[in-house]
Every structure is written in structure tokens, then in C-alpha cells.
Amino acid sequence: MRPVFIFALVWCSISGGSPSSLRAAPVGNPSPAIADNRCTTTPGGPTRKLRHKRSKLVTKLGSPRHRGLDMVATPDVPRQLLTGTIGYGKIHKGLEDEDVELFACDRGTWVGLGTARTDDEGEFALALEGNARLGVGMRDLYVSVVGDRSGVRFLGYVAPAGTQMIVSDIDGTLTTSESAFIKTAVAGLYTGAQPGAPAAFGVLAQRGYQPVYVSARGEQFTEATRAFLESQGFPRGPILLARSIVTVPGADTVAFKTRAMETLTRAGLVIAGGVGNRASDVAAYRAIGLPPARIFIGTGEFASELRGHLAAGRATGFATYDEVASSHFRNLP
């Protein structure tokens, strides 16, 4: 069992809508801030015996490599789905046919949501329906393996229809270069954020635009991605990553990002603008109907690749985040 996308995103029952329903809606006023529920502790519970002897061997392969997929929804959806993968060791070996418990943070306290059982790939899914659905707010979620109580946090974001979102690419857009994350993941080299980027996105968040971080890097890097954004001071927001470990820049990347953003708009959320650094970002943002004035493209590393798009007026280029924060971002309605 695998979710359709590698993030968990829930939408209203409008899947039969016209293609126009997938386009970026006109931007209105920025959205009011919603509560951000964070828990400083880790939810616990009694450790129970694993269901299978083989599972004990899996847990001995190395450190837990669990990941939960950030859930995005509007409050009126009939069903919210929490998904992710439970794995161990450098090979991310999935823990099969074992129970996990799901929790949500509510005003500083963990609340149990229910129990799910992993499939043959170590993936879990818990559906929340009726009164069990999460209300409006951003909140910590947590999945805990009952057999050893290892677990991982992820994010739940429930916002009213019409909430304004800013979508941003990560690699080369927020990181110092397109290959910076690979250098960190493979060689352990420290690479920071683009100068001024965290502050610029802080301006957006303060104005009521919710950042959503979309990247073609694989979902195996969910926790590393979250750690990077947090350590660099970017505003908290959902992270949507690709299904494969590597998505080649070009048509595949455009297709993934377009589908991810279309699913956001199907949910009734509004994409107010998009930030990127490559021609594929321009193509994806144009595909969901964003006008050039709301497509913000950093022109540093791939200036030659972008020259034709900017000359044709398909996007708004910027050289530094100080520029985009003081000028382009502030021109959003």
C-alpha cells in the first residue's frame, strides 16, 4: 500500500471538477494566523511484544528511520489520512505487520488518535473521520512503534478553504546551491541557507501567507529536510517530497510539483505565489495558473537556463532575498 503522493494530503469531494478548479485562485486578503500546537515531550505508553520474531531482527539493523508524511486538509473533508513509513538501518528496512500508535498535540498535550498496522513495506495509514478529525490548526503529530517505542514527529495542517499559501522549492532556492543537500547527506559537509531567505519567508508568514515546502528530493529525506528548515529558522510549514529517491530535473520534476500543487488547490487552498530557482519551477508554477508577477525566481546559479523565461516575462527574477522581501513579496495583495 502506497499513498498516491508521498505526502498525505486530503481534499473535499470535488475530484470530478473541471480543469479550471485546479488553477491558482485569485488572491484575496492574507489569511488570519491559525494556532500552532507544539508539544515539548514525547508521547509514551507501555511497550508491547512485537507480533513477529522477524521484526526483532529488523529493529536490530540500526537506528530507526521512521518518517511521517505531513498531512494537509481543510476542516470540512469527510476523512483525514495520516500516513508514513516505519523503517530501520541505513537501508530503511520496513517493519512489516506491526502496530503503531498515532498522537496529535493539542495545546501542549499529546492526545491519542488510534492504532494502525504496517503493511509489507512498513507503511502505515490511519483514517480520521467524523469527530475524530483534527480541527483547524497546525500541530505536531507523532507515530510510535508499540514494540520498542521508537517514533518520529511530523506535521498536521488543517486550514479553512481559501487560506493563502506560498509554495517554495528547496534545493538551490533555500539551500546555498542545488547540490548543497547532497554534500550534507553524503559527505557530512555543513551547508546553510541562502542569505536572507529565512527572514524573507518570515515576512510572508507574518503577513498571513503559509509557506509550503515542495521538493523533488525523495521522501527518504523527510527528517533531514525538516531538520534543515528548522535549524535555519524558516517558518514552520508542510513539507511535500517526491516518491522516488531522485527525480531528474525536467519533465518529471515539473509533473511532480504540478500534481502536488493541484492537490492543494483541489483542497480549496489558494496558492498566492511560488518561489524557485530553475526553469522547471517556472513551468510548474505556470502550469497551475500563477501569473508572472507571483512567480519569484532566484537568478544566481542557473541564470543562463532562466534567461529566456525572464526575457519573455514568464516570471519575476530576483538576485537576493533582501530584494524579494522588500519589494516583490510586499507587492502581494
C-alpha positions as CSV (number, residue, x, y, z in Angstrom):
1,M,0.0,0.0,0.0
2,R,1.4,3.4,-1.0
3,P,-0.4,6.7,-0.9
4,V,-1.0,8.4,-4.3
5,F,1.6,11.0,-3.4
6,I,4.4,10.8,-1.0
7,F,2.8,13.3,1.3
8,A,-0.6,12.9,2.9
9,L,-3.0,15.5,1.5
10,V,-6.7,15.4,1.9
11,W,-9.3,17.2,-0.2
12,C,-13.0,17.8,-0.5
13,S,-15.2,15.5,-2.7
14,I,-14.6,17.5,-5.9
15,S,-12.4,15.1,-7.8
16,G,-14.8,15.3,-10.7
17,G,-14.4,19.0,-11.0
18,S,-13.4,20.8,-14.2
19,P,-9.7,21.5,-15.0
20,S,-10.3,25.1,-14.0
21,S,-10.7,24.0,-10.4
22,L,-7.1,23.1,-10.4
23,R,-5.8,26.5,-11.2
24,A,-4.4,29.1,-8.7
25,A,-7.3,31.1,-7.4
26,P,-7.3,34.9,-7.4
27,V,-5.6,36.1,-4.3
28,G,-7.6,37.9,-1.6
29,N,-6.5,39.2,1.7
30,P,-3.9,37.2,3.6
31,S,-5.2,34.5,5.9
32,P,-5.5,35.0,9.6
33,A,-3.0,33.1,11.7
34,I,-4.1,29.7,13.0
35,A,-2.9,28.1,16.2
36,D,0.4,26.2,16.2
37,N,0.2,23.3,18.6
38,R,3.6,22.1,19.7
39,C,4.5,19.5,22.4
40,T,7.9,19.5,24.1
41,T,7.6,16.0,25.3
42,T,7.4,12.6,23.5
43,P,4.2,10.6,23.9
44,G,4.7,7.3,25.7
45,G,2.9,4.2,26.6
46,P,3.6,0.6,27.5
47,T,5.9,-1.3,25.3
48,R,4.2,-4.4,23.9
49,K,5.6,-7.5,22.4
50,L,6.3,-7.4,18.6
51,R,3.9,-9.6,16.6
52,H,6.6,-11.4,14.7
53,K,10.1,-12.8,15.6
54,R,11.5,-11.4,12.3
55,S,10.5,-7.9,13.5
56,K,13.1,-8.1,16.3
57,L,15.8,-8.7,13.7
58,V,14.6,-5.7,11.7
59,T,14.8,-3.4,14.7
60,K,18.4,-4.5,15.2
61,L,19.5,-3.4,11.8
62,G,20.3,0.1,13.0
63,S,18.8,3.4,14.1
64,P,15.1,4.0,13.4
65,R,14.5,5.7,10.1
66,H,10.8,6.4,10.5
67,R,9.0,9.1,8.7
68,G,5.5,10.6,8.8
69,L,4.1,12.4,5.8
70,D,2.8,15.8,6.6
71,M,-1.0,16.0,6.4
72,V,-2.7,19.0,4.8
73,A,-6.5,19.3,4.9
74,T,-9.4,21.7,5.1
75,P,-11.8,21.2,8.1
76,D,-14.8,20.1,6.1
77,V,-13.2,17.0,4.5
78,P,-15.0,13.8,5.5
79,R,-11.7,11.9,6.0
80,Q,-8.2,12.8,7.1
81,L,-5.5,10.3,6.4
82,L,-2.2,10.1,8.4
83,T,0.5,8.1,6.6
84,G,4.2,7.3,6.7
85,T,6.8,4.6,6.9
86,I,8.4,2.7,9.7
87,G,12.0,1.5,8.9
88,Y,15.4,0.7,10.5
89,G,19.0,0.9,9.5
90,K,20.8,2.5,6.5
91,I,18.7,0.5,4.1
92,H,15.5,1.8,5.7
93,K,14.2,-1.7,6.1
94,G,10.4,-1.6,6.6
95,L,8.9,-3.0,9.7
96,E,6.1,-5.3,8.5
97,D,2.8,-6.2,10.0
98,E,3.4,-4.4,13.3
99,D,1.3,-1.9,15.3
100,V,2.0,1.8,15.6
101,E,0.1,4.4,17.6
102,L,-0.7,7.9,16.4
103,F,-0.8,11.0,18.5
104,A,-1.7,14.7,18.0
105,C,-0.6,17.7,20.0
106,D,-3.4,19.7,21.5
107,R,-2.4,22.8,23.5
108,G,0.8,21.3,24.7
109,T,-0.7,17.8,25.5
110,W,-0.5,14.6,23.4
111,V,-3.8,13.1,22.5
112,G,-4.1,9.5,21.2
113,L,-5.7,9.2,17.8
114,G,-5.6,5.4,17.3
115,T,-3.6,2.4,16.2
116,A,-2.6,1.4,12.7
117,R,-0.8,-1.7,11.4
118,T,2.1,-1.5,8.9
119,D,1.9,-3.2,5.6
120,D,4.6,-5.3,3.8
121,E,6.6,-2.2,3.1
122,G,6.5,-0.8,6.6
123,E,3.9,1.8,5.6
124,F,1.0,2.8,7.9
125,A,-2.2,4.7,7.4
126,L,-4.8,5.9,9.9
127,A,-8.0,7.4,8.7
128,L,-9.7,10.0,10.9
129,E,-13.4,10.5,10.3
130,G,-16.3,12.3,12.0
131,N,-15.5,13.7,15.4
132,A,-12.1,12.1,15.3
133,R,-10.9,14.6,12.6
134,L,-8.4,17.2,13.6
135,G,-9.7,20.7,13.8
136,V,-8.2,23.9,12.3
137,G,-4.6,24.4,13.3
138,M,-1.0,23.4,12.8
139,R,0.1,20.7,15.2
140,D,2.8,18.2,16.0
141,L,1.8,14.6,15.1
142,Y,3.7,11.6,16.3
143,V,3.9,7.9,15.3
144,S,5.2,5.4,17.9
145,V,6.1,1.8,17.4
146,V,4.5,-0.2,20.2
147,G,7.2,-2.8,20.1
148,D,10.1,-0.6,21.0
149,R,8.5,2.9,21.4
150,S,10.7,4.5,18.8
151,G,8.9,7.1,16.9
152,V,9.0,10.3,14.9
153,R,7.2,13.6,14.7
154,F,5.5,15.0,11.6
155,L,3.1,17.8,10.9
156,G,-0.6,18.1,10.6
157,Y,-2.0,21.3,9.0
158,V,-5.8,21.9,8.8
159,A,-6.8,25.3,7.4
160,P,-10.0,26.9,6.2
161,A,-10.7,26.8,2.5
162,G,-9.3,30.0,0.9
163,T,-6.1,30.0,3.1
164,Q,-3.3,31.7,1.2
165,M,-0.2,29.5,0.7
166,I,3.3,30.4,-0.7
167,V,4.9,27.3,-2.3
168,S,8.7,27.1,-2.4
169,D,11.2,24.8,-3.9
170,I,14.1,23.8,-1.6
171,D,17.3,22.8,-3.4
172,G,19.1,25.8,-4.7
173,T,16.2,28.0,-3.7
174,L,16.5,27.8,0.0
175,T,19.9,26.0,0.2
176,T,23.1,27.6,-0.9
177,S,23.2,25.6,-4.1
178,E,21.4,22.9,-6.0
179,S,23.8,20.3,-4.7
180,A,24.2,21.5,-1.2
181,F,21.9,18.9,0.3
182,I,23.8,16.1,-1.3
183,K,27.0,17.4,0.1
184,T,25.5,17.4,3.5
185,A,23.8,14.0,3.2
186,V,26.7,12.1,1.6
187,A,29.9,14.0,2.8
188,G,28.6,15.5,6.0
189,L,29.6,19.0,4.9
190,Y,27.7,21.9,6.5
191,T,25.7,24.0,4.1
192,G,23.5,26.8,5.3
193,A,20.6,28.6,3.8
194,Q,20.5,31.3,1.0
195,P,21.4,34.6,2.7
196,G,18.2,36.4,3.8
197,A,15.9,33.5,2.9
198,P,14.6,32.6,6.4
199,A,13.9,36.3,7.1
200,A,12.1,36.7,3.8
201,F,9.8,33.8,4.5
202,G,9.3,35.1,8.0
203,V,7.9,38.3,6.4
204,L,5.5,36.2,4.4
205,A,4.3,34.2,7.4
206,Q,3.8,37.4,9.4
207,R,1.6,38.7,6.6
208,G,-0.6,35.6,6.7
209,Y,0.9,33.6,3.9
210,Q,1.6,30.0,4.9
211,P,4.8,28.5,3.5
212,V,4.6,25.0,1.9
213,Y,7.9,23.5,1.0
214,V,7.8,21.3,-2.1
215,S,10.9,19.4,-3.4
216,A,11.7,16.7,-5.9
217,R,14.1,15.2,-3.4
218,G,13.0,11.8,-2.2
219,E,10.7,11.3,0.9
220,Q,13.5,9.2,2.5
221,F,15.0,12.6,3.3
222,T,11.9,13.9,5.1
223,E,13.6,14.2,8.5
224,A,16.8,15.7,7.1
225,T,14.7,18.3,5.2
226,R,12.7,19.2,8.3
227,A,15.9,19.5,10.4
228,F,17.4,21.8,7.8
229,L,14.4,24.1,7.7
230,E,14.1,24.3,11.5
231,S,17.8,24.8,12.1
232,Q,18.0,27.7,9.6
233,G,15.0,29.5,11.1
234,F,12.4,29.0,8.3
235,P,8.8,29.3,9.3
236,R,7.1,26.0,10.1
237,G,5.0,24.6,7.3
238,P,4.1,21.3,5.5
239,I,6.9,19.6,3.5
240,L,5.9,17.7,0.4
241,L,8.5,15.4,-1.1
242,A,8.7,13.2,-4.2
243,R,8.1,9.4,-4.1
244,S,11.4,8.4,-5.7
245,I,14.8,8.9,-4.1
246,V,15.9,11.1,-7.1
247,T,13.7,12.9,-9.6
248,V,15.6,14.1,-12.6
249,P,15.3,17.8,-13.3
250,G,13.0,18.5,-16.2
251,A,9.6,17.0,-17.1
252,D,9.4,14.6,-14.2
253,T,10.1,17.3,-11.7
254,V,7.6,19.6,-13.3
255,A,5.0,16.8,-13.3
256,F,5.5,16.1,-9.6
257,K,5.4,19.7,-8.5
258,T,2.4,20.4,-10.6
259,R,0.5,17.4,-9.2
260,A,1.4,18.4,-5.6
261,M,0.1,22.0,-6.1
262,E,-3.0,20.9,-8.0
263,T,-3.9,18.8,-5.0
264,L,-3.5,21.8,-2.7
265,T,-5.9,23.8,-4.9
266,R,-8.4,20.9,-5.0
267,A,-8.5,21.1,-1.3
268,G,-9.7,24.7,-1.5
269,L,-6.4,26.2,-0.5
270,V,-5.1,29.2,-2.5
271,I,-1.5,29.3,-3.9
272,A,-0.7,33.0,-3.7
273,G,2.8,32.7,-5.1
274,G,5.7,30.4,-5.9
275,V,9.4,30.6,-5.3
276,G,12.1,28.7,-7.2
277,N,15.4,28.8,-9.0
278,R,15.1,26.7,-12.1
279,A,13.1,26.6,-15.4
280,S,11.2,23.6,-14.0
281,D,9.9,25.8,-11.2
282,V,8.7,28.4,-13.7
283,A,7.0,25.7,-15.7
284,A,5.3,24.1,-12.7
285,Y,4.0,27.4,-11.4
286,R,2.7,28.4,-14.8
287,A,1.0,25.1,-15.1
288,I,-1.2,25.8,-12.1
289,G,-2.0,29.3,-13.4
290,L,0.2,31.6,-11.4
291,P,0.8,34.9,-13.2
292,P,4.4,36.0,-13.8
293,A,4.2,38.7,-11.0
294,R,3.7,35.9,-8.5
295,I,6.4,33.5,-9.7
296,F,9.6,34.6,-7.9
297,I,12.8,33.0,-9.4
298,G,16.3,33.4,-8.0
299,T,18.6,34.2,-10.8
300,G,22.0,33.1,-9.4
301,E,23.1,29.6,-10.1
302,F,21.0,28.9,-13.2
303,A,21.0,32.4,-14.8
304,S,21.6,31.1,-18.3
305,E,18.8,28.5,-18.0
306,L,16.4,31.1,-16.9
307,R,17.4,33.9,-19.2
308,G,14.8,33.1,-21.9
309,H,11.9,32.7,-19.4
310,L,12.7,36.0,-17.7
311,A,13.1,37.9,-21.0
312,A,9.8,36.5,-22.1
313,G,8.2,37.9,-18.9
314,R,7.1,34.4,-17.7
315,A,8.4,35.1,-14.1
316,T,9.8,37.7,-11.8
317,G,13.5,37.3,-11.2
318,F,15.4,38.4,-8.1
319,A,19.1,38.4,-7.2
320,T,18.8,38.4,-3.4
321,Y,16.2,37.7,-0.8
322,D,16.6,41.2,0.6
323,E,15.3,42.4,-2.7
324,V,12.4,40.0,-2.9
325,A,11.4,40.6,0.7
326,S,11.5,44.4,0.4
327,S,9.9,44.6,-3.0
328,H,8.3,41.6,-4.7
329,F,6.9,39.8,-1.6
330,R,5.5,43.1,-0.3
331,N,3.6,43.6,-3.6
332,L,1.4,40.5,-2.9
333,P,-2.2,41.6,-2.1
